[in-house]
């Protein structure tokens, strides 16, 4: 079991988890996520946790909300609950950034080019203010 193989396997698992999470977030207007998706996510999280433990590493889940979630707060609750619930059920350390980002008013300050009001559409990326908040929360979380 080489370090390279473990890195590739870890990258694969991260990619699979990211795919499922993005799929959940992309279907924000669809019906609630299926139990099958939750089961798949739990299996992937379990494999990630096992891989981290085998490498004597810590596994952390950082939840950064999709930009649309900040403009429509009730839109992702079931999906977020599924993602965080699956991680917490396996005792995976979770850092949810959403509450910290919600403290910024107006929410448009989180984006470089302005927000929905200025652009007429949802921004595509967070700006420096959001990234600073995220970095500070990660730093605080890892120091505890």
N, C-alpha and C positions, 0 to 999 in steps of 0.2 A: 504494500500500500504506500505508494510514493506521495510526496507532498504535492507534486504536479497533479496527480490523479485526484487527490482530495480537493485541490483548488478548482479543477475542471468540474468535478461533481458538485461542489458548492455553488459554482457559477450557474450550472444547469438548474439546480433547485431554486436558486434565487430568480432565475429567468422564468421558470414555471410558476412560481408564486406571483411574480410581478404580472405575468400574463393573466392569471385568474383574477387578481385584484383589479387590473385595468379593465378586464371584461365586466366585472361587477360595476365599476364606476362608469363605464361607457354606456351601460344600459340603465342609466339613472331614471329614465321615464318609463321603462318597462315594468312588468310585474315584479314582485319581490323575487330575490334570487332563489334558485332551487336548492333543495336539500342536497342534491348531487354535487352542486358547486361547493357547498360547505364541507361535504365529505372529502372532496378532492383537495380543498385548501388545507383541511386538517391533516391529511396524509402527507402533503408536501411540507407543512410546518413540522410534522413529526420527523420526517427524514432530515430536514434542516437542523433540527435540534440534535438528532443523533450524530449528524456529521460534525456539528460544533463540539459536542461532548467528546467525540473520538479524537478531535484535534486539540482537546483541552482548551477550547475557546468559549467565549460567551456569545450568546445569540440575543440580539435586540431587534425588536420590530419598531421602526419609526413610521408613524402614520402621519403623512402630510396630505391634507385634504385636496381633492381636485378643486380647481378654481371655482367651478360652478357650485360646489358645496358651500362656499362662502357667500355666494349671492342668493342661494336657495337653501337655507339651513335645514329644512326638513326633508330635502330630496335624497339624502344618502344614509339616513339613520339605519335602515335595515341592513344595508350593505356594510356600513361601518361596524355595526354590531356583530355581523357575521365574521368579519375579518379579525376584529379585536377579540371577540369571544373565542374563536378558534385558537388564537395565540395564547390567550390567558388560560384556557382549559389545559394547555400543555405546560403551563408555568413558564412561558416565554416572556421575558421582560418587554414591556410595551411602553413606548413614549408617544403619546398622542399630542401632536403639535396644534391641532385645530383650536383648542381653547385659547392658546396664546395668540394665534392669528386673529381670532374673533375680538380680542381686546382693542384692536386698531380700528378707529372710526375716523373718517369713513373708510370702508374696506378698500376703496380705490387707491389709498396710500401704499398698499402692498405691491403695486405694479409700477414698473418704469414709465410706461407711456400713458399712465392714467388707467382708470378702470372702465367699467361698462358705460358710465355716464359720459365720459370724454370720448371714448372710442366708438361708441354705438354698438359694441359687441363685447363679449367676454375676452379679457386679455388672454394671451397664450402662455405667458410665463410670469412667475413671480419676479419681483425686483429686489434691489439691495436691502430694503427695509425688511422684507419677509425673510430673506436669506440670513440677515443678521439675527432676527428673532429665532429662527430655526437653529442656527449655530449656537447661540447662547443657551437655548433649552437643552440641546444635546450635551453641551459642556457641563451644565448644571446637573443633568441627569446622570452622567457618567461619573461625576465627582461624589455622588451620594453613596 
